[in-house]
Amino acid sequence: MKLISKTLQILMLCLIVTLVSCKEEYPDLEDGLYAEIVTSKDTMIAKLFYDKVPVTVANFVALAEGNHPMMADEFKGKPYYDSLTFHRVMDKFMIQGGDHTATGGGNPGYKFTADFDPTLNHDKPGMLSMANGGGFNTNGSQFFITEVPYPSLNAYDDDGNLKPCEQRGVSCHSVFGELVKGIEVQDAISNVAVEPRSNKPLEPVYIYKVNIIRKGSAAKSFNAAKVFETELPNVEAGIKQIQEDQKAKIEQERIEREEKSATAAAATKPMLDDYATKTTALASGLKKLVLKEGTGPKAKAGDSIRVFYEGYYTDGRLFDSDRVEIAKNYGMFNQRRADANAYGPTKMLVSPNAQMIAGFKEALAGLKTGEKAFFYMPSHLAYGERGNRGIPPNTDLTFIVEMIDIVEKK
């Protein structure tokens, strides 16, 4: 009887253990790889995009589980993130952690090249991303979580091109996860009082523990340490290839623009030469030819007017214009300028004190509404001996200017 009773106790204990072990953690989470970030302000859960940026996710997971193949000996075998802090907190921006020195200058004993995915951006609150020191090969253990959208941190520009991350001042950060629980915790952390310059919390905000949760067969088979070692060389080679491809593309586009500009200049030069022979020289040395008579009032000093302009070198090359069709003809159309509504009639002040070259100030002062004129400007009325923004010193310039209307009278 005692033997049966003892056997029943063992069976009951095994049943209890089985039931407890079968209790699913966060049963509402779909299949995937997750990081449970337990902090002194409560818990956040981030879904990790291991299928899109496997190396960056593998780096984070292997650190969290203490089996990263590149981590310094002093950290091996220990969950790296446990007991660290969010050492940099900026309200309406992000919270940053993962540095064992809590200074922003620490690393786990190595640096690596993160992988990027153009579909993963800093476009909403709760995006989990890698902090780095600039460039490609400066990632380590530090990460941040956004509080607001911050597109300037994206590695890809609006046209889908990888940014020149190696250039000073260019931010490129790899998004590798997104909060699915605890966004209010991120907000609570971002609102703590901080030191004015360092943005370090006055009272430490601790990361008690980072637990990795695997749901589904794919996530359970994700071997972070192995993925990091196997895929990192592919990421490095891939970024190098992207850079080479982009350089080749930029060079080809430059060649095409120059060819288009040369063709347009060859067609424009005879027209400019013809206009120049028909000009009337003014006292200053400025030469003018009216191409279309104005029918409206003449602007007075202090008035603001709108004009179309085309600026050419004497050999027919265009250096600037606010006319879309002219810019396109010369291969100089700029989509960002168009997006900013910076093409079309330009507002200018008619004044001897206006911030523009002397010849252009004189040209505007002599225009009537509706008038279109050609101007030949000797270099001393243009940019003189210094030149300006690609315009060489001692360069004569020509302009075609059309006054549209007077928008503000003095």
C-alpha positions, 0 to 999 in steps of 0.5 A: 500500500505504501508503495502504491501511495508513493507511486501515486505521489510521484505520478502526481508530481510528474503531472504537475511538472508537465502541466507547468512546463506545457503552460505557454509563455505569452500565448497570444504571440504568433510564431516568431523570435522575441526578446522579453526586456525586463526593466525597472519600469516594467517589461517590453517585448520586441519581435525580432526580424530574424528572417530579414536581418539575421546577422543583427538579430543573431548578434543580439540573441547570442549576447542575450544568451551569453554564447556569442562567438566574438564576445570578450572572455570576461562576458562569455557564458553570461547573459550580456544584457542582464543588469545593464541600464538605459544609459542614454534617454532622450524624450521624443527621440529614443532610449538607448542601452546595452553598454556595460560601462553605461557611458556610450563608449563600451562594447562587448569586445568586438565590432561588426557590420550589421545587415540592413533591410530597406523595408525596415525603417525608423518610421514609428514608435517602438522600433528596435535598432542598433546604435553605432559609432558611424559607418558600417563596421562599428556595431556592437552590443548597444541598441535603442528603441524609438519613441517617435518616427526618425527617418534620418536614421534609416540606412536607405534613402527615399529612392531605395539606395543605401546611403554613404554610411561611411561618410561623416555625419551620415546616420545608418542604423539597422532596425532589427525588431519592433515592440509588440508589448510595452510601448507604454514602458518605452514612453515611461523610460523616455520621460525620466529625468536626465542629466542635461548634457549626457542625457543619462537618467539621474536614477538608473533605469535597469535592464534586469534581464533579456529573455529570448522567446522562440515560438514555432519550429523556424524560431526554435531552430534559429542558432544565433551563434552559428548564424552570426559566424556563417552569415557575417562574411556574406553581409560584408561582401554584400555591402561591398558589392552594393557600394561598388554597384552604386558607384558604377551607377553614379558614374554612368549617370554622371556621364549621361548628364554630361553628354546631355548637357554637351548636346544641349549646350551645342544647340544653345550656344549659337542662340546666345552668340546671336543675342550677344551681337544684338545687345545694347551696352549699359553704363556699368558694362551690362549688356541687354537685349529685349526678347519680348516687350513688357506690357505691365508696370515697371518694378520700383526699388523695394518691390518684390517680383517673380521671375523665370531665369536661365543662367548660362556660361558663354559656351552654352552650358547651363549652370542654373534655371528655375524652369523645369523644362530647361533643367530637364533638357540639360540633365540637371533636373532635381527631384528634391528641388521639385518636391520642395516646389523650388521650380517655377517663378522665383520671388526676388527683391528689386533693391540695390541692397538685395543679396545677389550679384551686381549685374543681376540686381541691375537687370531686375531693376530695368524690367517691366511686367511681362518683359523677357530679356537677355543679359550679358554680364562681364565677370566683374558684374557676376562673381568676379575674381573669386567665382562661386559654387563651381563657377570659375573666377573671372567668368562672364555669364549670360542670363535670360530673365522673364518678369512675371508680376509684382507680388509686393509693392513697397 
